Amino acid sequence: MNTKRRLFAVLLCAVLMLPLCAQPAYAADPYPISIGGNTGNAVTIPSNGTIGAVITIGQNSINKDMPAADHVSKANAMPGTLTASVNGALFNAYYSGSKALSYPDNCAQIMGMLMSGGEVICRGSGKNVLLGVTEDGKYLIDRVSVSVSAKFRGKDKFVFWGVNVYHTDASAIDMFTSEMGYGFALQSGAVVVRIQGGMVTDIQKGLTRLEVPAAGEKVVVFNTNAWANSCSWSTDPHVGNLAEIETVLTPEKAGTQADWDKVVTAVGCSPWLLEGGVDKFSENTNSDPKMGRDYKAQRTFAAVMGDGSLMIGECTATFGQIIDYLKSIGAVDAMALDGGASSTLYTPQAGYVQPAGRKLASMLHFVDYGSTAAIPKKGKPVMAGEPSAWAKGYVEKAQDVGLIPDGFDLIPKANITRAEFASLAVSLIKQYYTGSEYNALLNRNGIDYNTAREAFNDTYLLDVMQAYQMGIVAGKGEKTFDPNGSITRREAAVMLTNTAKIVGRTADGDPLDYEDAKDIAWAADFVDYVTRAGIMGSTSTAKNTFSPLGYYTQEQALTTMCNLLP
């Protein structure tokens, strides 16, 4: 026998001697596994760059459930080809269906963390053992710190205690989406901040109950102390503020942060079984006897293999037996999914090799999209700190000529506040007038500094006082200026008209007949002035809409201010 034939014979014998429980390289169908003397099933999902994952939740809510078949049907209706499905996070399966369903006392409340489409839709507190799937088709398992927070006007970060989980502590801040599924009672004194399209649309005080948010809406609830602290020590939100929601997943395993930054879909469950091939069960903190190492029950699990593929399996076994089995086949990282009657494993080829014994709150589905480019990607966050392409030159010019005053928080895409606009207007006027000429402007209306200070009880900012003295800005009644409030385009037209007249800009151009004139209303003369002066104009290519009720951004303000420079 020559050398090549001898080598082939050795390899063939090695393959034939593999035990039945050995894992094939890749498998389109479930294959049998043996754990602790019991037979189960597993599916291998390759990491080939075309397979991603999606989560389905019961009746579109993290607090409701539905039959596994409905989850699978929902997944099949999504783009791509479904390859396998498994049950997801732990949830309350022991609520009473004979009573009225309500949150949090009587519903199928999910107790793990869920990320769908790159956004967290369920999160309690503490670290989570997560199975994550990235936008380029990688599978990750680790214990991960999950932080979801908001910035208003790009300033202080408010970290949420929970997402679609309400905490009654007076210092809690929680965020809710339409996936909440149920309305619930609010703590006395809670403040509700509504966000749509990345902007604060409403702030409600005195509500005793929060109903389910609308699709696409995010609602942040500040309990009493949290709101008081935000008003005293932080940048509290105002209507019209840019609201940046940020999610950060921080893994324990060194060197994997870049991959976790790309995670689009994630499921949190327990216990943690393996990390780097090492038994991690001792770090399980669940005191439920059924979650003990040696308690035998129907289980499902997930394991990342040495070649990057993902094995999902089911078997009646103890956690200890599953750990030993996974170590024997070379699994690297592994975790348990929900078990007992929730255990489910499905493929289109074989159907339910492990049917669910109850309705499920969530399922995890692996979908082949056919190409890397088609796998769902994380949405790009709003980059408030970067100006739009059309505004970049104006922002740079404003910086070069010193129009932007010291201490000004430059966040170009954020809606400009009333105080920030006053600062820019004062800075612009100082481009024309200095020394005694500027002082004469301050006194032109007979309003000295002390009188200006007495006009408002919510700000003593010098630029606001001087803008008020010169007649550029006015108050909003009851001795308030609302320094952190946003400005609409018609309000901007008023203040720009006042500023333009001070620096000598005349309005010699042709007026425009705006189609939305009814919304311009009381600001008609001012809008006409800034239009004919070439300071502001239409917001559409047809040049017939002014969008008077739209908010004015920093980059828009800087553009118009640059148009008024000497």
Summary of the structure (lengths in Angstrom):
residues: 566
radius of gyration: 30.3
end to end distance: 94.6
largest distance: 111.5
contacts: 1885
relative contact order: 0.13
helix: 26%
strand: 29%
